[in-house]
Amino acid sequence: MSDKDIKAVLDIVRRAVAAAPGTKHEVEQAMEIGHGRLDEIFNGQMELRVRHVNGLARYLKVPTSDFFRLAHVEAERSLPHRLEDWIVQNPDPPSKRRAAEKPPDADLKESLRGLIREEVAAALAKKKG
């Protein structure tokens, strides 16, 4: 990660710690760091690691991904793909999967069925009459 990215995540961690219930010591325990080490993370003396973010996320009962998503809001909005596009068990690249026809939703299916029934009934009525 670039320094800018790390600072963005660190800012979200700092805000989450400030909003966290409980004591600073409880937060440090959840993050698996020693007592008094939280300040070292914030001032750059100690490196923030993913396990620290995971521990804080568990403590707050939020997804770990929230820290990274909130730190990179602009990328979240502007990037055309998601990781799921690449790693799902589908051999086609994302561009082909998106171009594939999406199945109509249930309401559209029911509307189409109703229209077809009406047209068939009208055609049969003309034929009889």
C-alpha positions as CSV (number, residue, x, y, z in Angstrom):
1,M,0.0,0.0,0.0
2,S,1.1,3.5,-0.6
3,D,1.7,5.9,2.3
4,K,-1.4,7.8,1.2
5,D,-3.5,4.6,1.4
6,I,-2.0,3.6,4.8
7,K,-2.8,7.1,6.2
8,A,-6.4,6.8,4.9
9,V,-6.9,3.5,6.6
10,L,-5.1,4.7,9.7
11,D,-7.5,7.7,9.9
12,I,-10.5,5.4,9.7
13,V,-9.0,3.2,12.5
14,R,-8.3,6.3,14.6
15,R,-12.0,7.4,14.2
16,A,-13.3,3.9,15.0
17,V,-11.1,3.7,18.1
18,A,-12.4,7.1,19.2
19,A,-16.0,5.9,18.7
20,A,-15.5,2.4,20.2
21,P,-17.2,1.5,23.4
22,G,-15.1,0.4,26.4
23,T,-11.7,1.4,27.5
24,K,-8.6,2.1,25.4
25,H,-7.0,-1.0,27.0
26,E,-9.9,-3.2,25.8
27,V,-9.5,-1.9,22.3
28,E,-5.8,-2.6,22.5
29,Q,-6.5,-6.1,23.6
30,A,-8.9,-6.6,20.8
31,M,-6.4,-5.4,18.3
32,E,-3.8,-7.8,19.8
33,I,-1.3,-5.0,20.7
34,G,0.3,-4.3,24.1
35,H,-1.1,-1.8,26.6
36,G,-0.1,1.7,25.5
37,R,0.9,0.6,22.0
38,L,-2.1,2.2,20.3
39,D,-0.5,5.6,20.4
40,E,2.6,4.1,18.7
41,I,0.4,2.9,15.8
42,F,-1.1,6.4,15.4
43,N,2.2,8.2,15.5
44,G,4.0,5.8,13.1
45,Q,6.3,4.1,15.6
46,M,4.5,0.8,15.2
47,E,3.1,-0.5,11.9
48,L,-0.6,-1.0,11.5
49,R,-1.2,-4.6,10.4
50,V,-4.2,-6.3,9.0
51,R,-4.5,-8.4,12.1
52,H,-4.9,-5.2,14.1
53,V,-7.7,-4.1,11.9
54,N,-9.3,-7.5,12.1
55,G,-9.2,-7.4,15.8
56,L,-10.8,-4.0,16.0
57,A,-13.5,-5.1,13.5
58,R,-14.3,-8.1,15.6
59,Y,-14.5,-5.8,18.7
60,L,-16.9,-3.4,17.0
61,K,-18.8,-6.3,15.3
62,V,-18.3,-4.8,11.8
63,P,-16.8,-6.3,8.7
64,T,-13.0,-5.7,8.3
65,S,-13.7,-4.6,4.8
66,D,-15.6,-1.5,6.1
67,F,-12.2,0.0,7.2
68,F,-10.8,-0.3,3.7
69,R,-14.0,0.7,1.9
70,L,-14.4,3.8,4.0
71,A,-10.8,4.7,3.5
72,H,-11.1,4.5,-0.3
73,V,-14.6,5.8,-0.9
74,E,-13.7,7.4,-4.3
75,A,-12.2,4.2,-5.6
76,E,-15.3,2.3,-4.4
77,R,-17.5,4.6,-6.5
78,S,-15.4,4.9,-9.6
79,L,-13.7,1.6,-10.3
80,P,-15.6,-0.5,-12.9
81,H,-14.9,-3.9,-11.4
82,R,-15.2,-5.7,-8.1
83,L,-13.0,-8.5,-6.9
84,E,-16.0,-10.9,-7.2
85,D,-16.0,-10.2,-10.9
86,W,-12.6,-11.9,-11.1
87,I,-12.7,-14.7,-8.6
88,V,-16.1,-16.2,-8.9
89,Q,-16.2,-19.7,-10.4
90,N,-17.0,-18.5,-13.9
91,P,-14.3,-18.7,-16.5
92,D,-15.6,-15.8,-18.5
93,P,-14.0,-12.4,-18.0
94,P,-16.2,-9.7,-16.3
95,S,-16.9,-8.0,-19.6
96,K,-18.5,-11.1,-21.1
97,R,-20.5,-11.9,-18.0
98,R,-21.9,-8.4,-17.9
99,A,-22.7,-8.5,-21.6
100,A,-24.6,-11.8,-21.1
101,E,-28.3,-11.5,-21.0
102,K,-29.7,-11.0,-17.5
103,P,-32.8,-13.0,-16.7
104,P,-35.9,-10.9,-16.4
105,D,-37.2,-10.4,-12.9
106,A,-40.4,-12.2,-11.7
107,D,-42.7,-9.2,-12.2
108,L,-41.6,-8.8,-15.8
109,K,-42.1,-12.5,-16.4
110,E,-45.6,-12.4,-15.0
111,S,-46.5,-9.3,-17.1
112,L,-45.2,-11.0,-20.2
113,R,-47.2,-14.1,-19.5
114,G,-50.4,-12.1,-19.0
115,L,-49.9,-10.2,-22.3
116,I,-49.3,-13.5,-24.1
117,R,-52.4,-15.1,-22.6
118,E,-54.5,-12.1,-23.6
119,E,-53.2,-12.1,-27.1
120,V,-53.8,-15.9,-27.5
121,A,-57.3,-15.5,-26.0
122,A,-58.1,-12.7,-28.4
123,A,-56.7,-14.7,-31.4
124,L,-58.8,-17.7,-30.4
125,A,-61.9,-15.5,-30.0
126,K,-61.4,-14.1,-33.5
127,K,-61.0,-17.5,-34.9
128,K,-64.3,-18.8,-33.3
129,G,-66.3,-15.7,-34.1
